[in-house]
Amino acid sequence: MWTREIPYIDPVAAAARMRRLPALAFLDSAMRHDPLGRYGIVTADPFARFRFRDGRATLDGRPVAGGPFAALRACLAPYRVEPGSEPFPGGAIGYFAYDLGAALERVAAPARRAGLTDDIALNFYDTALVIDHAAGTGRLVATGFPETEPAARQTRAEARLARFADLLASADDPAEPARAPGATLTWHSNFDRQTYEQAVEKVRHYIRAGDIYQANIAQRFTADLPPGFDPFALYRRLRATNPATFGAYLELEGLTVASSSPERFIRLDGRRVETRPIKGTARRLDDPAADRAAAEALQASVKERAENVMIVDLLRNDLSRVCAPGSVAVPTLCGLETYANVHHLVSVVTGTLRDGLDALDLLEGTFPGGSITGAPKIRAMDIITEIEGDARELYCGAIGRIGFDGALDTSIAIRTVFMDDRQAVLQAGGGVTLLSEPGPEYDETLAKAARVFEAFA
């Protein structure tokens, strides 16, 4: 491992300069929070690209044998480094789409799939900038991969450090978060108020019938993009209007992802596992007293707390599949977290990964996240597919990083836009229980989407 200290740099400026290289990846703690929002990671110019789509894994376009996680494990294996003090010593960054779940479990196929996303898209990065907001420092880290012979690794690492340092030392950045060009978009949903409220009633029918306890139902919004649309300008607005601890901006071949997720899906640090499910939402209010009252009402809500506890139980079960017996715990139950547009109830579930298992076993055993499916998970996924009709693609999958040291950190892909050069897609949903009221559930989806829409305005 080779490193170089550089002066602290604004993460957006760093990302703007890195965009001169291909395949920018920006994991952005736009909402400062120690420890959740402490680090920002900016990288580009990957040395390999792993994809999984239609049951087939590839590395740089060449087939790789095995299922999605076995193939990914084989591709990562040559680049293993020992764990150390670096938050990210190089590794894979990208996404796992919600529809990957169909390769892991026997679930129903959606009626429609737009085909914008792969099931897995990960780029392998050998050099990265790690920004420590708490310490006010910046550090470039290089592994020298894909070279594996020691002298060749060192030569490549030193050259990459110099190249990235020179790039970051340049200065021609836009001054303020720019509004996205061609901003007035027309959004179309696969639901209107009436059909969404009917969908909520249908879920309640399944609950009364004993099929499930809860299911998450989402709207899918799409909008045509004008020529010359700048997705990075959009992301700069998004992080300003809706700052989040797990922001992300990814440039992939033919697809760009802009995310302001507040929710950690799964983290592995050493052997310690953590997931932070969000269930329970209240819209922020302009009047401070009314806003405090809304937060207090959320914390006291029998319906919202019951919804959260059900998902905590599901995630405890998921973690128990891969964690050491007796190690799964809930240090925080229904804690309050406040964001730009909403208050949320957030719980924390932890465990110790079983000996002999790794980050990919952890992902395989828990994907997709229970907070955005429902309980029981498999039946809820089938009901989601039946009611929504459209494949979710990236929405409610996971975005994040797998370090060459074996560490893992991923968010749930909510408050997330993915787009090609023609169309943008945004989804927003909520958990439906027997106590749900159709009108407020529809309004909740709009509240969650509002700040993302605002970033386009």
C-alpha positions as CSV (number, residue, x, y, z in Angstrom):
1,M,0.0,0.0,0.0
2,W,1.3,3.4,-1.0
3,T,-0.1,6.7,0.2
4,R,0.3,10.5,-0.2
5,E,-1.1,13.2,2.0
6,I,-2.6,16.1,0.1
7,P,-4.2,19.3,1.4
8,Y,-7.9,19.0,2.4
9,I,-10.1,19.5,-0.6
10,D,-13.8,20.0,-1.0
11,P,-15.2,16.7,-2.1
12,V,-17.3,18.2,-4.9
13,A,-14.2,20.0,-6.3
14,A,-12.3,16.7,-6.1
15,A,-15.0,14.9,-7.9
16,A,-15.2,17.6,-10.6
17,R,-11.5,17.3,-11.2
18,M,-11.6,13.6,-11.3
19,R,-14.3,13.6,-13.9
20,R,-11.5,14.1,-16.5
21,L,-10.8,10.4,-16.0
22,P,-13.3,7.7,-17.0
23,A,-15.8,6.1,-14.6
24,L,-15.9,8.5,-11.7
25,A,-17.1,7.0,-8.4
26,F,-17.9,9.5,-5.6
27,L,-19.1,8.1,-2.3
28,D,-20.2,11.2,-0.6
29,S,-21.0,12.0,3.0
30,A,-22.8,15.2,2.2
31,M,-24.5,15.2,5.6
32,R,-21.8,15.4,8.2
33,H,-22.2,12.8,10.9
34,D,-19.5,11.1,12.9
35,P,-19.1,8.2,12.3
36,L,-21.7,7.7,9.5
37,G,-20.7,10.8,7.5
38,R,-17.0,11.1,8.3
39,Y,-15.4,10.0,5.1
40,G,-15.8,10.9,1.4
41,I,-14.2,8.7,-1.3
42,V,-13.4,9.9,-4.8
43,T,-11.9,7.7,-7.5
44,A,-11.9,7.1,-11.2
45,D,-10.1,5.2,-14.0
46,P,-10.8,1.6,-12.9
47,F,-8.5,-1.2,-14.0
48,A,-11.4,-3.8,-14.3
49,R,-15.1,-3.9,-14.7
50,F,-17.3,-6.7,-13.2
51,R,-20.9,-7.1,-14.5
52,F,-23.6,-9.6,-13.8
53,R,-26.7,-9.6,-16.1
54,D,-29.2,-12.2,-17.3
55,G,-27.5,-14.9,-15.2
56,R,-24.1,-14.3,-16.7
57,A,-21.0,-12.8,-15.0
58,T,-18.3,-11.0,-17.0
59,L,-15.0,-9.2,-16.2
60,D,-14.1,-6.7,-18.9
61,G,-16.6,-8.4,-21.1
62,R,-15.1,-11.9,-20.7
63,P,-17.3,-14.6,-19.2
64,V,-16.6,-15.7,-15.6
65,A,-17.9,-19.0,-14.4
66,G,-20.3,-19.3,-11.4
67,G,-23.1,-17.5,-9.8
68,P,-23.0,-13.8,-9.1
69,F,-21.1,-13.9,-5.8
70,A,-18.8,-16.9,-6.6
71,A,-17.8,-15.1,-9.8
72,L,-17.2,-11.8,-8.0
73,R,-15.2,-13.5,-5.3
74,A,-12.9,-15.2,-8.0
75,C,-12.4,-11.8,-9.7
76,L,-11.5,-10.0,-6.4
77,A,-9.2,-12.8,-5.2
78,P,-5.9,-11.7,-6.9
79,Y,-6.1,-8.3,-5.3
80,R,-6.4,-9.1,-1.6
81,V,-4.6,-6.8,0.9
82,E,-4.3,-7.1,4.6
83,P,-6.7,-5.0,6.7
84,G,-5.1,-1.8,8.1
85,S,-6.1,1.7,9.1
86,E,-7.2,2.9,5.7
87,P,-11.0,3.4,5.4
88,F,-10.8,2.3,1.8
89,P,-7.5,0.8,0.5
90,G,-8.8,0.4,-3.0
91,G,-11.5,-2.0,-4.1
92,A,-14.8,-2.4,-6.0
93,I,-17.3,0.4,-6.1
94,G,-20.7,0.2,-7.8
95,Y,-24.2,-1.2,-7.2
96,F,-26.2,-4.4,-6.7
97,A,-29.6,-4.0,-8.3
98,Y,-32.8,-5.1,-6.5
99,D,-33.5,-7.5,-9.3
100,L,-30.4,-9.5,-8.3
101,G,-32.7,-11.0,-5.7
102,A,-34.2,-13.2,-8.5
103,A,-30.8,-14.9,-8.9
104,L,-30.7,-15.6,-5.1
105,E,-34.2,-16.7,-4.3
106,R,-37.2,-18.2,-6.2
107,V,-39.3,-15.1,-6.7
108,A,-41.8,-14.0,-9.4
109,A,-40.5,-12.2,-12.5
110,P,-41.8,-8.6,-13.1
111,A,-44.1,-8.0,-16.1
112,R,-41.9,-5.2,-17.4
113,R,-38.2,-4.4,-17.2
114,A,-36.7,-1.3,-18.9
115,G,-33.2,-2.9,-19.0
116,L,-31.3,0.3,-17.9
117,T,-29.3,-1.5,-15.2
118,D,-27.2,-4.6,-14.8
119,D,-27.9,-6.8,-11.8
120,I,-24.4,-6.1,-10.5
121,A,-22.1,-3.3,-11.8
122,L,-18.8,-2.9,-10.0
123,N,-15.6,-1.2,-11.1
124,F,-12.2,-2.2,-9.5
125,Y,-10.3,0.9,-8.5
126,D,-6.6,0.8,-7.6
127,T,-6.2,4.5,-6.5
128,A,-8.5,6.6,-4.5
129,L,-8.8,9.9,-2.5
130,V,-10.1,9.4,1.0
131,I,-11.3,12.7,2.6
132,D,-11.6,12.7,6.4
133,H,-14.1,15.5,7.2
134,A,-13.6,15.1,11.0
135,A,-9.8,15.4,10.8
136,G,-9.8,17.9,7.9
137,T,-7.4,15.8,5.9
138,G,-7.0,14.2,2.4
139,R,-5.0,11.1,1.6
140,L,-4.4,9.4,-1.7
141,V,-4.1,5.6,-1.5
142,A,-2.7,3.4,-4.2
143,T,-2.4,-0.4,-4.4
144,G,-0.5,-0.8,-7.7
145,F,-3.0,-3.3,-9.0
146,P,-3.6,-5.0,-11.4
147,E,0.2,-5.5,-11.2
148,T,1.0,-8.2,-8.7
149,E,4.8,-8.5,-8.8
150,P,6.1,-6.3,-6.0
151,A,8.4,-4.0,-8.0
152,A,5.8,-3.5,-10.8
153,R,3.2,-2.8,-8.2
154,Q,5.3,-0.1,-6.6
155,T,6.1,1.5,-9.9
156,R,2.5,1.7,-10.9
157,A,1.3,2.9,-7.4
158,E,3.8,5.7,-7.4
159,A,2.9,6.8,-10.9
160,R,-0.8,6.7,-10.1
161,L,-0.3,8.7,-6.9
162,A,1.6,11.4,-8.9
163,R,-1.1,11.5,-11.6
164,F,-4.0,11.8,-9.2
165,A,-2.2,14.4,-7.1
166,D,-1.5,16.6,-10.2
167,L,-5.1,16.2,-11.3
168,L,-6.5,17.3,-7.8
169,A,-4.1,20.2,-7.6
170,S,-5.7,21.8,-10.7
171,A,-8.4,24.4,-10.2
172,D,-11.2,25.1,-12.6
173,D,-14.3,24.2,-10.6
174,P,-17.8,25.7,-10.8
175,A,-18.3,27.9,-7.8
176,E,-21.8,27.0,-6.6
177,P,-24.1,24.0,-6.9
178,A,-25.4,24.6,-10.4
179,R,-29.0,23.9,-11.4
180,A,-29.3,21.1,-13.9
181,P,-29.7,22.4,-17.4
182,G,-33.1,21.9,-19.1
183,A,-34.6,21.7,-15.7
184,T,-38.4,21.7,-16.2
185,L,-38.9,18.0,-16.6
186,T,-42.3,16.2,-16.9
187,W,-42.4,13.2,-14.6
188,H,-44.7,10.3,-15.3
189,S,-45.6,7.6,-12.7
190,N,-46.8,4.1,-13.1
191,F,-49.4,5.0,-10.4
192,D,-51.7,7.9,-9.8
193,R,-53.3,8.6,-6.4
194,Q,-56.3,6.3,-7.0
195,T,-54.3,3.3,-8.2
196,Y,-51.6,3.7,-5.5
197,E,-54.3,3.8,-2.8
198,Q,-55.8,0.7,-4.3
199,A,-52.4,-1.0,-4.1
200,V,-52.2,-0.2,-0.4
201,E,-55.6,-1.8,0.1
202,K,-54.5,-4.8,-1.8
203,V,-51.5,-5.2,0.5
204,R,-53.8,-4.9,3.5
205,H,-55.9,-7.7,2.0
206,Y,-52.9,-9.9,1.8
207,I,-52.1,-9.1,5.4
208,R,-55.6,-10.0,6.5
209,A,-55.3,-13.2,4.6
210,G,-52.2,-14.1,6.5
211,D,-49.8,-14.0,3.5
212,I,-47.5,-11.2,5.0
213,Y,-47.2,-8.7,7.8
214,Q,-45.9,-5.8,5.7
215,A,-44.8,-4.9,2.1
216,N,-43.0,-1.9,0.6
217,I,-44.8,-0.5,-2.4
218,A,-43.2,2.1,-4.6
219,Q,-44.0,4.5,-7.5
220,R,-41.7,4.6,-10.5
221,F,-41.3,8.1,-11.9
222,T,-39.7,8.6,-15.3
223,A,-38.8,11.7,-17.2
224,D,-37.3,12.4,-20.6
225,L,-34.0,14.3,-20.5
226,P,-33.1,17.2,-22.8
227,P,-30.1,17.2,-25.0
228,G,-26.9,18.3,-23.1
229,F,-28.3,17.4,-19.7
230,D,-25.5,17.4,-17.1
231,P,-26.0,14.7,-14.5
232,F,-23.1,15.9,-12.3
233,A,-24.8,19.4,-12.1
234,L,-27.9,17.5,-11.0
235,Y,-26.0,15.7,-8.3
236,R,-24.5,18.9,-7.0
237,R,-28.0,20.3,-6.6
238,L,-29.3,17.0,-5.0
239,R,-26.6,17.0,-2.3
240,A,-27.4,20.6,-1.6
241,T,-31.2,20.2,-1.4
242,N,-31.2,16.7,0.3
243,P,-27.8,16.1,2.0
244,A,-27.4,12.5,3.2
245,T,-24.8,10.4,5.0
246,F,-24.7,7.8,2.1
247,G,-24.7,10.0,-1.0
248,A,-23.2,8.6,-4.2
249,Y,-22.5,9.6,-7.7
250,L,-21.4,6.9,-10.2
251,E,-20.5,7.2,-13.9
252,L,-20.8,3.9,-15.6
253,E,-20.9,2.9,-19.3
254,G,-24.2,4.3,-20.5
255,L,-25.6,4.8,-17.0
256,T,-25.2,7.5,-14.3
257,V,-26.4,7.1,-10.7
258,A,-27.1,10.0,-8.4
259,S,-28.1,9.0,-4.8
260,S,-28.8,10.8,-1.6
261,S,-29.7,7.8,0.5
262,P,-30.0,8.2,4.3
263,E,-29.9,4.4,5.0
264,R,-27.1,2.0,5.5
265,F,-27.8,-1.5,4.2
266,I,-25.0,-3.5,5.5
267,R,-21.4,-2.9,6.8
268,L,-18.6,-5.3,7.6
269,D,-15.7,-3.9,9.5
270,G,-13.3,-6.7,10.6
271,R,-15.9,-9.3,11.7
272,R,-18.4,-6.7,13.0
273,V,-21.7,-6.5,11.0
274,E,-24.1,-3.5,11.1
275,T,-27.3,-2.7,9.4
276,R,-29.5,0.4,10.0
277,P,-33.1,-0.1,8.8
278,I,-35.3,2.9,8.3
279,K,-39.0,2.4,8.9
280,G,-41.3,5.3,9.9
281,T,-41.4,8.6,8.2
282,A,-42.8,12.1,8.9
283,R,-42.6,15.1,6.6
284,R,-40.6,18.1,7.9
285,L,-42.5,21.3,8.7
286,D,-41.4,24.9,8.3
287,D,-42.5,26.0,11.7
288,P,-39.9,24.7,14.3
289,A,-42.5,24.0,17.0
290,A,-44.7,22.1,14.6
291,D,-41.6,20.2,13.2
292,R,-40.6,19.1,16.7
293,A,-44.2,18.0,17.4
294,A,-44.1,16.0,14.1
295,A,-40.9,14.3,15.2
296,E,-42.3,13.5,18.7
297,A,-45.5,12.1,17.1
298,L,-43.5,9.9,14.9
299,Q,-41.5,8.4,17.8
300,A,-44.8,7.8,19.7
301,S,-46.7,6.3,16.7
302,V,-47.9,2.8,17.4
303,K,-48.2,2.1,13.7
304,E,-44.7,3.4,12.7
305,R,-42.9,1.7,15.6
306,A,-44.7,-1.6,14.9
307,E,-43.5,-1.4,11.3
308,N,-39.9,-0.7,12.4
309,V,-39.9,-3.5,14.9
310,M,-41.2,-6.0,12.3
311,I,-38.3,-5.2,10.0
312,V,-35.8,-5.4,12.9
313,D,-37.0,-8.9,13.5
314,L,-36.6,-9.8,9.8
315,L,-33.1,-8.4,9.8
316,R,-32.2,-10.2,13.0
317,N,-33.2,-13.4,11.3
318,D,-31.2,-12.5,8.1
319,L,-28.1,-11.7,10.1
320,S,-28.5,-14.9,12.1
321,R,-28.0,-16.8,8.9
322,V,-24.4,-15.6,8.6
323,C,-23.4,-14.3,12.1
324,A,-22.1,-16.2,15.1
325,P,-24.8,-17.7,17.4
326,G,-25.8,-15.3,20.1
327,S,-24.0,-12.3,18.5
328,V,-27.0,-10.6,16.9
329,A,-28.1,-7.6,19.0
330,V,-30.2,-4.4,18.6
331,P,-28.4,-1.5,20.3
332,T,-30.8,1.1,19.0
333,L,-34.5,0.5,18.4
334,C,-36.7,3.2,16.8
335,G,-34.2,6.0,17.2
336,L,-35.0,9.4,15.6
337,E,-32.9,10.8,12.7
338,T,-33.8,14.0,10.9
339,Y,-33.0,14.9,7.3
340,A,-33.8,17.8,5.0
341,N,-37.3,16.8,4.1
342,V,-38.3,14.1,6.5
343,H,-37.9,12.6,10.0
344,H,-37.2,8.9,10.1
345,L,-37.2,6.1,12.7
346,V,-33.9,4.2,12.5
347,S,-32.9,1.0,14.3
348,V,-29.4,-0.5,14.5
349,V,-28.9,-4.3,14.3
350,T,-25.4,-5.7,14.8
351,G,-23.7,-9.1,14.8
352,T,-20.3,-10.9,14.4
353,L,-19.7,-12.6,11.1
354,R,-19.2,-16.3,11.4
355,D,-15.7,-17.6,10.9
356,G,-15.0,-18.8,7.4
357,L,-17.5,-16.3,5.8
358,D,-16.7,-13.0,4.0
359,A,-18.3,-9.9,2.8
360,L,-19.9,-11.6,-0.2
361,D,-21.4,-14.3,2.0
362,L,-22.9,-11.5,4.1
363,L,-24.4,-9.8,1.1
364,E,-25.7,-13.0,-0.4
365,G,-27.3,-13.9,3.0
366,T,-29.1,-10.6,3.4
367,F,-29.8,-9.2,0.0
368,P,-32.1,-7.4,-0.8
369,G,-32.5,-5.4,2.4
370,G,-35.5,-6.3,4.5
371,S,-36.5,-2.7,5.1
372,I,-37.5,-2.3,1.5
373,T,-39.2,-5.6,0.9
374,G,-41.4,-6.6,3.8
375,A,-42.0,-9.6,6.0
376,P,-41.9,-12.5,5.3
377,K,-39.3,-11.4,2.7
378,I,-39.9,-13.8,-0.1
379,R,-43.7,-13.6,-0.1
380,A,-43.5,-9.8,0.2
381,M,-41.1,-9.7,-2.8
382,D,-43.7,-11.6,-4.9
383,I,-46.5,-9.3,-3.9
384,I,-44.3,-6.2,-4.7
385,T,-43.7,-7.6,-8.2
386,E,-47.4,-8.4,-8.7
387,I,-48.5,-4.9,-7.6
388,E,-45.8,-2.7,-9.0
389,G,-45.5,-4.5,-12.4
390,D,-42.2,-2.8,-13.3
391,A,-38.8,-4.2,-12.3
392,R,-37.2,-2.0,-9.7
393,E,-33.8,-2.3,-11.3
394,L,-31.4,-0.3,-9.1
395,Y,-34.1,1.1,-6.7
396,C,-33.9,-0.6,-3.3
397,G,-30.8,-2.5,-4.3
398,A,-27.5,-1.4,-2.7
399,I,-24.7,1.1,-3.6
400,G,-21.3,1.0,-2.1
401,R,-17.8,-0.5,-1.8
402,I,-16.0,-3.7,-1.2
403,G,-12.4,-3.1,-0.1
404,F,-9.5,-5.2,-1.2
405,D,-9.1,-5.7,2.5
406,G,-12.5,-7.5,2.7
407,A,-14.4,-4.6,4.3
408,L,-17.8,-3.7,3.0
409,D,-20.1,-0.7,3.3
410,T,-23.4,-0.3,1.3
411,S,-26.4,1.9,1.3
412,I,-30.0,1.1,0.4
413,A,-30.6,2.7,-3.0
414,I,-33.4,5.1,-2.1
415,R,-33.7,8.8,-2.9
416,T,-31.8,7.6,-6.0
417,V,-32.0,8.6,-9.6
418,F,-30.5,6.5,-12.4
419,M,-30.3,7.8,-16.0
420,D,-29.0,7.2,-19.4
421,D,-28.6,10.0,-22.0
422,R,-32.4,9.9,-22.7
423,Q,-34.3,9.2,-19.5
424,A,-34.2,9.6,-15.8
425,V,-35.8,7.1,-13.3
426,L,-36.7,7.8,-9.7
427,Q,-38.7,5.6,-7.4
428,A,-40.3,6.3,-4.0
429,G,-42.3,4.0,-1.7
430,G,-43.2,3.1,1.8
431,G,-44.0,0.2,4.0
432,V,-47.6,-0.9,4.2
433,T,-49.0,-2.6,7.2
434,L,-52.6,-3.4,8.4
435,L,-52.7,0.0,10.1
436,S,-51.7,1.9,7.0
437,E,-54.2,4.5,5.5
438,P,-54.0,4.7,1.7
439,G,-54.1,8.5,1.4
440,P,-51.2,9.2,3.9
441,E,-49.2,6.4,2.4
442,Y,-49.4,8.0,-1.1
443,D,-48.5,11.4,0.4
444,E,-45.5,9.8,2.1
445,T,-44.1,8.6,-1.3
446,L,-44.4,12.2,-2.6
447,A,-42.6,13.6,0.5
448,K,-39.7,11.3,0.0
449,A,-39.4,12.2,-3.7
450,A,-39.9,15.9,-3.3
451,R,-36.3,17.0,-2.6
452,V,-35.1,14.9,-5.5
453,F,-37.6,16.5,-7.8
454,E,-36.4,19.9,-6.5
455,A,-32.9,19.1,-7.6
456,F,-34.1,19.0,-11.2
457,A,-36.0,22.4,-10.9
